[in-house]
Amino acid sequence: MSKKASCPICRACKTVVKVGAVTTGALFTVYMLNLDQKLLAWAYSRVNEMFDRKDVDVMF
């Protein structure tokens, strides 16, 4: 039995569906685990550490 060659349109559709499924799965995981807010909280604390060490030019 020889393997049939699939048409280019079918391969393109399968590729689009696979990419969409992987993207949707990744975004769902980020949403459910609240990873975006955790990343921003980590970055915000690093930025605050960096700017808290700087000397202040103006004292109120």
N, C-alpha and C positions, 0 to 999 in steps of 0.2 A: 504494500500500500504506500503510495506516495503522498506526501503532505501537500495539501493544496496551498497555494500562495494566496494570501488575503489581499483584498484590494487596498489601495492607498487611502481611500476615504475611510474604510473601516478601521485601519490602523491609526489614522489621525483621530477618529472619534474615540477609540479606546484610550489613546494617549491623553486626550483632553479629559476624559472621565477619570482616569487614574490620577492625573495631576490635581483635578478638582477635589477628589476624595482625600488625597494626602493633605492638601491645603486646608480643607474643612476640618479634618481630624486634628491637625496641628493647632489651628485657631480655637477649636473646641477645648483642647487640652489647656491652652493658655488661659482661656476664659474660666474654665471650671476650677483651675488651681490658683487663679488670681495672680499669675506670674508677672503680668505687666505692672501691677501696683507694687509687688515685691521688688521688682527691678528698679522702679522709680524711687522707692523708699531707700534702697541701698545706694543709688546714685546721689540722692539728695543728702544723705548723711555723709558721703565722701566729700561732696562739694562744701558742706558746712564745715567739716574738719579743715579743709584747705583754706577757706576764707576766715575762719576763726583764728588762725595763726598769724594773719597779716596784721601789720600795725595800722592803727586808725589815724587818719589825717585830721579829722574834725571831731572834736569832743563837744557834745551838747550839754 
